[in-house]
Amino acid sequence: MFPKDVQVFIHICEKLGHPFDLLKDVRRINERQKSVFNGKIDKHLRRVKGKTIGVLGLSFKPNTDDIRNAPSLDIIKSLVRKKAFIKVYDPKAMEKSREVLYNPKAMEKSKKTLKKNITFCKDAYDAAKGSDCLAILTEWNEFKKLDFKRLKRLLRKPIIIDGRNMYDPKLMKKLGFTYEGMGRKVS
């Protein structure tokens, strides 16, 4: 269930006088997943300060430029707070994301600092180039068709943290990647 849908249902239930605790638990779990995702990045990089993280996917779901309640924005903000450098790419949501992420109020930092720490890239390969790890946050079809040999050459370290479980872990390991999805047993 998408975060904005959960919010709407919680509001409707409360308005009707029927608090729906299960939906509140769903919202809490969704929020916790952002920290879990960033924890996976921390674990593989040991420390994100000064590291470059390529991020693929900014919209809350594929085939849209809608970034309302997109987990990617909170994940990116958290990484920037830890002094990481972020390279982002999304097939449709670049402009809307730029407006939000370069807004000084978005991070309670200056616009200049955000522009220094977040780079908007022309494609997935540009986001991967020179990155210490690649984070997948939206399951665009374009990302399913990536050239992994090329990605491996472009990344400083062949690490992929996949928030959408788009790839087969065994295949990624065979291709020489350190790969971790969400909710899967690490092997």
DANOR-V862850 format. One record per backbone hydrogen bond with DSSP energy under -0.5 kcal/mol. CO is the residue of the C=O (numbers start at 0). NH is the residue of the N-H. Records with the same first field share a line. If there is no record, write none. Layout:
CO->NH, NH
This chain:
1->4, 5
2->6
3->7
4->8
5->9
6->10
7->11
8->12
9->13
10->14
11->15
12->17
13->16
18->20
19->22, 23
20->24
21->25
22->26
23->27
24->28
25->29
26->30
27->31
28->32
29->33
30->33, 34
31->35
32->36
33->37
34->38
35->39
36->40
37->41
38->42
39->43
40->44
41->45
44->46
47->50
50->52, 84
51->53, 131, 132
52->86
53->134
54->56, 88
55->136, 137
60->63
65->59
66->69
69->72, 73
70->74
71->75
72->76
73->77
74->78
75->79
76->80
77->81
78->83
79->82
82->49
84->52
85->118
86->54
87->120
88->56
92->96
93->97
94->98
95->99
96->100
97->101
99->102
101->103
102->105, 106
103->106, 107, 108
109->113
110->114
111->115
112->116
113->117
116->85
118->87, 120
122->126
123->127
124->128
127->130
130->155, 156
132->53
133->160
134->55, 136
135->162
137->139
139->142, 143
140->143, 144
141->144
142->145
145->147
146->150
147->151
148->152
149->153
150->154
153->129
156->158
157->177
158->133
159->161, 179
160->135, 162
161->164, 181
166->168
167->171
168->172
169->173
170->174
171->176
172->175
176->178
177->159
179->161
